[in-house]
Amino acid sequence: MNTQSTMEQLQELKLNGMAKLYQAVLEQPIHQQPETHTLLAMLADAETQFRLQQRTHLYLRLSKLRYHALPEQVQANPARGFTKEQLIQLCDCTFIEKAESILISGSTGCGKSYLACALGRQACTLGHRTLYFSMNRFIEALATARLDGSYIKWLNQIARTPLLILDDFGLQPLEHNMKLTLLQILEDRYGKGATIITSQLPVKSWYEYLNEPTLADAIMDRLAAHAHKIELKGESLRKKKNH
């Protein structure tokens, strides 16, 4: 058996997970190498894990998450208005499969964006494509898409993305066309994709912020119909880090 030829074939077929494990097995003494059936199972598992890892890296890169946030680093306790049980429940990402919204509100620095990014990272790890936008970037992306003729393509990309994160909602006024686009996006995603929105404004103030009753009703109806509402409390976490 020509092991070098086998290695080259695995690499040509882009079975990189298998190739890496096979190389490791070949470096072991003959008497320590696994039997045929065991080796085959190990190779299949190595390739599966490799591909999952590659997919996660790709999804994380494309998501453009603001923070390298990990769920286990999220501070969850009753005093913050968000418990570990809630975090565990959201981390299984069934909210994505159910196309539910997560509306996170709280004062500046309380960890809204970090929580949203941690959930986004978890989604990527579990195989759900994710897109993150701060509202500033979202408005810029919309303006660019309108100018270069890619508006419909941009909307379709967002519609197909299982998880959309909109960060810092409510910091600046929205023009009428932006509200219409937001409604279109939520309409396209309704029942198909999950949306996380963070805001310094309490959710009950979003109607007033949108400031157009008909549009506000339509937007909030689609956001709040199947939503997890989280109101984070406590001091700014940024201040604590600086002490």
C-alpha atoms as a printed R data frame, in Angstrom:
    type eleno elety resid chain resno       x      y      z
1   ATOM     1    CA   MET     A     1   0.000  0.000  0.000
2   ATOM     2    CA   ASN     A     2   1.407  3.378 -1.068
3   ATOM     3    CA   THR     A     3   0.528  5.677  1.845
4   ATOM     4    CA   GLN     A     4   2.012  8.736  0.120
5   ATOM     5    CA   SER     A     5  -0.286  8.189 -2.867
6   ATOM     6    CA   THR     A     6  -3.278  7.884 -0.507
7   ATOM     7    CA   MET     A     7  -2.306 11.157  1.190
8   ATOM     8    CA   GLU     A     8  -2.066 12.919 -2.167
9   ATOM     9    CA   GLN     A     9  -5.480 11.596 -3.235
10  ATOM    10    CA   LEU     A    10  -7.089 12.802 -0.004
11  ATOM    11    CA   GLN     A    11  -5.581 16.252 -0.555
12  ATOM    12    CA   GLU     A    12  -6.635 16.349 -4.227
13  ATOM    13    CA   LEU     A    13 -10.183 15.480 -3.163
14  ATOM    14    CA   LYS     A    14  -9.971 18.289 -0.575
15  ATOM    15    CA   LEU     A    15 -10.558 15.819  2.258
16  ATOM    16    CA   ASN     A    16  -8.276 17.865  4.485
17  ATOM    17    CA   GLY     A    17  -9.669 16.635  7.788
18  ATOM    18    CA   MET     A    18  -9.094 13.034  6.733
19  ATOM    19    CA   ALA     A    19  -5.626 13.832  5.409
20  ATOM    20    CA   LYS     A    20  -4.540 15.457  8.671
21  ATOM    21    CA   LEU     A    21  -5.741 12.539 10.795
22  ATOM    22    CA   TYR     A    22  -4.325  9.953  8.374
23  ATOM    23    CA   GLN     A    23  -0.923 11.667  8.577
24  ATOM    24    CA   ALA     A    24  -1.101 11.518 12.391
25  ATOM    25    CA   VAL     A    25  -1.984  7.794 12.274
26  ATOM    26    CA   LEU     A    26   0.921  7.040  9.922
27  ATOM    27    CA   GLU     A    27   3.308  8.639 12.387
28  ATOM    28    CA   GLN     A    28   2.286  6.159 15.089
29  ATOM    29    CA   PRO     A    29   4.023  2.784 15.483
30  ATOM    30    CA   ILE     A    30   2.310  0.031 13.449
31  ATOM    31    CA   HIS     A    31   1.125 -1.839 16.549
32  ATOM    32    CA   GLN     A    32  -0.591  1.321 17.869
33  ATOM    33    CA   GLN     A    33  -2.467  2.126 14.664
34  ATOM    34    CA   PRO     A    34  -6.250  1.555 14.768
35  ATOM    35    CA   GLU     A    35  -7.930 -1.340 12.968
36  ATOM    36    CA   THR     A    36  -9.581 -0.748  9.588
37  ATOM    37    CA   HIS     A    37 -13.170 -0.143 10.801
38  ATOM    38    CA   THR     A    38 -12.024  2.065 13.664
39  ATOM    39    CA   LEU     A    39  -9.760  4.046 11.340
40  ATOM    40    CA   LEU     A    40 -12.574  4.555  8.837
41  ATOM    41    CA   ALA     A    41 -14.871  5.877 11.570
42  ATOM    42    CA   MET     A    42 -12.118  8.179 12.851
43  ATOM    43    CA   LEU     A    43 -11.433  9.520  9.351
44  ATOM    44    CA   ALA     A    44 -15.126 10.221  8.714
45  ATOM    45    CA   ASP     A    45 -15.442 11.998 12.064
46  ATOM    46    CA   ALA     A    46 -12.277 14.038 11.465
47  ATOM    47    CA   GLU     A    47 -13.582 15.226  8.093
48  ATOM    48    CA   THR     A    48 -16.973 16.106  9.562
49  ATOM    49    CA   GLN     A    49 -15.391 18.124 12.371
50  ATOM    50    CA   PHE     A    50 -13.005 19.852  9.962
51  ATOM    51    CA   ARG     A    51 -15.851 20.940  7.690
52  ATOM    52    CA   LEU     A    52 -17.944 22.174 10.605
53  ATOM    53    CA   GLN     A    53 -14.970 24.199 11.797
54  ATOM    54    CA   GLN     A    54 -14.400 25.663  8.332
55  ATOM    55    CA   ARG     A    55 -18.087 26.570  8.013
56  ATOM    56    CA   THR     A    56 -18.036 28.267 11.412
57  ATOM    57    CA   HIS     A    57 -14.948 30.312 10.472
58  ATOM    58    CA   LEU     A    58 -16.585 31.345  7.190
59  ATOM    59    CA   TYR     A    59 -19.877 32.337  8.827
60  ATOM    60    CA   LEU     A    60 -18.060 34.301 11.542
61  ATOM    61    CA   ARG     A    61 -15.991 36.174  8.957
62  ATOM    62    CA   LEU     A    62 -19.032 37.033  6.834
63  ATOM    63    CA   SER     A    63 -21.147 38.013  9.857
64  ATOM    64    CA   LYS     A    64 -18.889 41.009 10.675
65  ATOM    65    CA   LEU     A    65 -19.806 40.807 14.350
66  ATOM    66    CA   ARG     A    66 -18.687 43.849 16.322
67  ATOM    67    CA   TYR     A    67 -17.290 41.902 19.294
68  ATOM    68    CA   HIS     A    68 -15.471 38.609 19.697
69  ATOM    69    CA   ALA     A    69 -18.104 37.694 22.273
70  ATOM    70    CA   LEU     A    70 -18.530 34.261 23.846
71  ATOM    71    CA   PRO     A    71 -21.784 33.158 25.526
72  ATOM    72    CA   GLU     A    72 -19.893 31.939 28.593
73  ATOM    73    CA   GLN     A    73 -18.513 35.467 29.112
74  ATOM    74    CA   VAL     A    74 -21.965 37.084 29.172
75  ATOM    75    CA   GLN     A    75 -22.854 38.291 32.664
76  ATOM    76    CA   ALA     A    76 -26.242 36.771 33.397
77  ATOM    77    CA   ASN     A    77 -27.887 37.180 36.788
78  ATOM    78    CA   PRO     A    78 -31.281 38.337 38.102
79  ATOM    79    CA   ALA     A    79 -29.881 41.750 39.087
80  ATOM    80    CA   ARG     A    80 -29.135 42.430 35.421
81  ATOM    81    CA   GLY     A    81 -32.649 41.415 34.367
82  ATOM    82    CA   PHE     A    82 -31.269 38.461 32.424
83  ATOM    83    CA   THR     A    83 -30.746 35.022 33.955
84  ATOM    84    CA   LYS     A    84 -28.424 32.131 33.093
85  ATOM    85    CA   GLU     A    85 -31.516 30.058 32.326
86  ATOM    86    CA   GLN     A    86 -32.566 32.590 29.689
87  ATOM    87    CA   LEU     A    87 -29.054 32.604 28.222
88  ATOM    88    CA   ILE     A    88 -28.961 28.804 28.016
89  ATOM    89    CA   GLN     A    89 -32.389 28.772 26.386
90  ATOM    90    CA   LEU     A    90 -31.346 31.280 23.717
91  ATOM    91    CA   CYS     A    91 -27.995 29.570 23.084
92  ATOM    92    CA   ASP     A    92 -29.657 26.495 21.610
93  ATOM    93    CA   CYS     A    93 -30.713 28.868 18.793
94  ATOM    94    CA   THR     A    94 -34.188 27.385 18.395
95  ATOM    95    CA   PHE     A    95 -35.348 31.017 18.269
96  ATOM    96    CA   ILE     A    96 -33.772 31.086 14.793
97  ATOM    97    CA   GLU     A    97 -35.576 27.956 13.652
98  ATOM    98    CA   LYS     A    98 -38.826 29.454 15.001
99  ATOM    99    CA   ALA     A    99 -38.064 32.822 13.328
100 ATOM   100    CA   GLU     A   100 -38.455 34.719 16.599
101 ATOM   101    CA   SER     A   101 -37.116 38.163 17.475
102 ATOM   102    CA   ILE     A   102 -34.928 39.144 20.419
103 ATOM   103    CA   LEU     A   103 -35.387 42.758 21.494
104 ATOM   104    CA   ILE     A   104 -32.615 43.886 23.878
105 ATOM   105    CA   SER     A   105 -32.918 47.267 25.599
106 ATOM   106    CA   GLY     A   106 -30.944 48.989 28.328
107 ATOM   107    CA   SER     A   107 -28.762 51.984 29.105
108 ATOM   108    CA   THR     A   108 -25.445 52.631 27.392
109 ATOM   109    CA   GLY     A   109 -22.603 50.268 28.317
110 ATOM   110    CA   CYS     A   110 -24.812 47.613 29.920
111 ATOM   111    CA   GLY     A   111 -23.776 44.875 27.485
112 ATOM   112    CA   LYS     A   112 -26.538 44.882 24.848
113 ATOM   113    CA   SER     A   113 -24.202 44.692 21.864
114 ATOM   114    CA   TYR     A   114 -22.005 42.114 23.573
115 ATOM   115    CA   LEU     A   115 -24.996 39.851 24.259
116 ATOM   116    CA   ALA     A   116 -26.218 40.241 20.669
117 ATOM   117    CA   CYS     A   117 -22.755 39.354 19.309
118 ATOM   118    CA   ALA     A   118 -22.444 36.364 21.667
119 ATOM   119    CA   LEU     A   119 -25.745 35.012 20.359
120 ATOM   120    CA   GLY     A   120 -24.586 35.756 16.818
121 ATOM   121    CA   ARG     A   121 -21.375 33.823 17.395
122 ATOM   122    CA   GLN     A   122 -23.331 30.904 18.840
123 ATOM   123    CA   ALA     A   123 -25.585 30.950 15.772
124 ATOM   124    CA   CYS     A   124 -22.545 30.762 13.446
125 ATOM   125    CA   THR     A   125 -21.136 27.864 15.490
126 ATOM   126    CA   LEU     A   126 -24.410 25.962 15.131
127 ATOM   127    CA   GLY     A   127 -24.502 26.514 11.375
128 ATOM   128    CA   HIS     A   128 -26.770 29.553 11.010
129 ATOM   129    CA   ARG     A   129 -25.568 32.328  8.705
130 ATOM   130    CA   THR     A   130 -25.619 35.678 10.485
131 ATOM   131    CA   LEU     A   131 -25.366 39.340  9.469
132 ATOM   132    CA   TYR     A   132 -24.515 42.122 11.921
133 ATOM   133    CA   PHE     A   133 -25.067 45.827 11.300
134 ATOM   134    CA   SER     A   134 -24.845 48.835 13.562
135 ATOM   135    CA   MET     A   135 -27.708 51.103 12.508
136 ATOM   136    CA   ASN     A   136 -25.163 53.621 11.149
137 ATOM   137    CA   ARG     A   137 -23.638 50.948  8.907
138 ATOM   138    CA   PHE     A   138 -27.074 49.664  7.996
139 ATOM   139    CA   ILE     A   139 -28.132 53.102  6.743
140 ATOM   140    CA   GLU     A   140 -24.820 53.461  4.859
141 ATOM   141    CA   ALA     A   141 -25.238 50.020  3.261
142 ATOM   142    CA   LEU     A   142 -28.771 50.926  2.200
143 ATOM   143    CA   ALA     A   143 -27.632 54.214  0.630
144 ATOM   144    CA   THR     A   144 -24.790 52.456 -1.215
145 ATOM   145    CA   ALA     A   145 -27.110 49.711 -2.486
146 ATOM   146    CA   ARG     A   146 -29.534 52.300 -3.846
147 ATOM   147    CA   LEU     A   147 -26.726 54.167 -5.611
148 ATOM   148    CA   ASP     A   148 -24.960 51.202 -7.220
149 ATOM   149    CA   GLY     A   149 -28.127 49.374 -8.284
150 ATOM   150    CA   SER     A   150 -27.713 46.422 -5.926
151 ATOM   151    CA   TYR     A   151 -30.693 47.318 -3.716
152 ATOM   152    CA   ILE     A   152 -32.857 44.301 -4.642
153 ATOM   153    CA   LYS     A   153 -29.876 41.934 -4.392
154 ATOM   154    CA   TRP     A   154 -29.041 43.424 -0.962
155 ATOM   155    CA   LEU     A   155 -32.616 42.959  0.253
156 ATOM   156    CA   ASN     A   156 -32.651 39.365 -1.007
157 ATOM   157    CA   GLN     A   157 -29.373 38.604  0.760
158 ATOM   158    CA   ILE     A   158 -30.789 39.877  4.055
159 ATOM   159    CA   ALA     A   159 -34.051 37.979  3.486
160 ATOM   160    CA   ARG     A   160 -32.113 34.703  3.054
161 ATOM   161    CA   THR     A   161 -29.941 35.202  6.155
162 ATOM   162    CA   PRO     A   162 -31.240 33.131  9.110
163 ATOM   163    CA   LEU     A   163 -30.136 35.703 11.738
164 ATOM   164    CA   LEU     A   164 -30.025 39.481 11.309
165 ATOM   165    CA   ILE     A   165 -28.605 41.684 14.094
166 ATOM   166    CA   LEU     A   166 -29.384 45.422 14.126
167 ATOM   167    CA   ASP     A   167 -27.392 47.184 16.836
168 ATOM   168    CA   ASP     A   168 -28.015 50.609 18.406
169 ATOM   169    CA   PHE     A   169 -31.536 51.047 17.056
170 ATOM   170    CA   GLY     A   170 -33.008 54.453 17.926
171 ATOM   171    CA   LEU     A   171 -29.814 56.505 18.202
172 ATOM   172    CA   GLN     A   172 -30.625 58.687 15.195
173 ATOM   173    CA   PRO     A   173 -33.822 59.653 13.364
174 ATOM   174    CA   LEU     A   174 -34.884 57.411 10.492
175 ATOM   175    CA   GLU     A   175 -36.012 58.910  7.196
176 ATOM   176    CA   HIS     A   176 -39.322 57.755  5.740
177 ATOM   177    CA   ASN     A   177 -37.610 55.624  3.060
178 ATOM   178    CA   MET     A   178 -35.473 53.921  5.693
179 ATOM   179    CA   LYS     A   179 -38.599 53.013  7.669
180 ATOM   180    CA   LEU     A   180 -40.166 51.587  4.502
181 ATOM   181    CA   THR     A   181 -37.032 49.519  3.859
182 ATOM   182    CA   LEU     A   182 -37.009 48.274  7.454
183 ATOM   183    CA   LEU     A   183 -40.655 47.229  7.077
184 ATOM   184    CA   GLN     A   184 -39.844 45.478  3.788
185 ATOM   185    CA   ILE     A   185 -36.979 43.572  5.415
186 ATOM   186    CA   LEU     A   186 -39.111 42.516  8.378
187 ATOM   187    CA   GLU     A   187 -41.924 41.520  6.025
188 ATOM   188    CA   ASP     A   188 -39.539 39.385  3.941
189 ATOM   189    CA   ARG     A   189 -38.159 37.728  7.066
190 ATOM   190    CA   TYR     A   190 -41.474 37.208  8.861
191 ATOM   191    CA   GLY     A   191 -41.829 33.528  9.689
192 ATOM   192    CA   LYS     A   192 -38.523 32.754  7.921
193 ATOM   193    CA   GLY     A   193 -35.667 34.450  9.787
194 ATOM   194    CA   ALA     A   194 -34.816 35.668 13.276
195 ATOM   195    CA   THR     A   195 -33.898 39.255 14.135
196 ATOM   196    CA   ILE     A   196 -31.992 40.642 17.136
197 ATOM   197    CA   ILE     A   197 -32.347 44.374 17.799
198 ATOM   198    CA   THR     A   198 -30.554 46.309 20.535
199 ATOM   199    CA   SER     A   199 -31.566 49.783 21.676
200 ATOM   200    CA   GLN     A   200 -31.059 52.268 24.488
201 ATOM   201    CA   LEU     A   201 -34.761 53.040 24.155
202 ATOM   202    CA   PRO     A   202 -37.274 50.848 26.014
203 ATOM   203    CA   VAL     A   203 -39.292 48.764 23.546
204 ATOM   204    CA   LYS     A   204 -42.476 50.647 24.509
205 ATOM   205    CA   SER     A   205 -40.820 53.858 23.212
206 ATOM   206    CA   TRP     A   206 -40.125 52.452 19.744
207 ATOM   207    CA   TYR     A   207 -43.556 53.496 18.450
208 ATOM   208    CA   GLU     A   208 -42.829 57.102 19.398
209 ATOM   209    CA   TYR     A   209 -39.323 56.895 17.909
210 ATOM   210    CA   LEU     A   210 -40.651 55.625 14.560
211 ATOM   211    CA   ASN     A   211 -43.073 58.575 14.655
212 ATOM   212    CA   GLU     A   212 -45.372 57.416 11.832
213 ATOM   213    CA   PRO     A   213 -48.322 55.550 13.351
214 ATOM   214    CA   THR     A   214 -49.171 53.321 10.380
215 ATOM   215    CA   LEU     A   215 -45.568 52.309  9.712
216 ATOM   216    CA   ALA     A   216 -44.809 51.989 13.423
217 ATOM   217    CA   ASP     A   217 -47.770 49.628 13.882
218 ATOM   218    CA   ALA     A   218 -46.676 47.491 10.929
219 ATOM   219    CA   ILE     A   219 -43.010 47.346 12.015
220 ATOM   220    CA   MET     A   220 -43.749 46.622 15.671
221 ATOM   221    CA   ASP     A   221 -46.377 44.038 14.759
222 ATOM   222    CA   ARG     A   222 -43.754 42.019 12.881
223 ATOM   223    CA   LEU     A   223 -41.066 42.541 15.518
224 ATOM   224    CA   ALA     A   224 -43.084 41.915 18.649
225 ATOM   225    CA   ALA     A   225 -45.368 39.110 17.428
226 ATOM   226    CA   HIS     A   226 -42.924 36.368 18.477
227 ATOM   227    CA   ALA     A   227 -40.316 38.162 20.551
228 ATOM   228    CA   HIS     A   228 -38.064 37.597 23.550
229 ATOM   229    CA   LYS     A   229 -37.822 40.969 25.315
230 ATOM   230    CA   ILE     A   230 -34.735 41.529 27.448
231 ATOM   231    CA   GLU     A   231 -34.290 44.711 29.448
232 ATOM   232    CA   LEU     A   232 -30.730 44.782 30.799
233 ATOM   233    CA   LYS     A   233 -30.174 46.663 34.053
234 ATOM   234    CA   GLY     A   234 -27.269 47.735 36.205
235 ATOM   235    CA   GLU     A   235 -24.210 49.956 35.902
236 ATOM   236    CA   SER     A   236 -22.177 50.372 32.753
237 ATOM   237    CA   LEU     A   237 -19.855 47.389 32.286
238 ATOM   238    CA   ARG     A   238 -17.389 49.689 30.544
239 ATOM   239    CA   LYS     A   239 -17.009 51.774 33.724
240 ATOM   240    CA   LYS     A   240 -16.333 48.611 35.741
241 ATOM   241    CA   LYS     A   241 -13.573 47.567 33.314
242 ATOM   242    CA   ASN     A   242 -11.909 50.958 33.655
243 ATOM   243    CA   HIS     A   243 -11.668 50.672 37.458
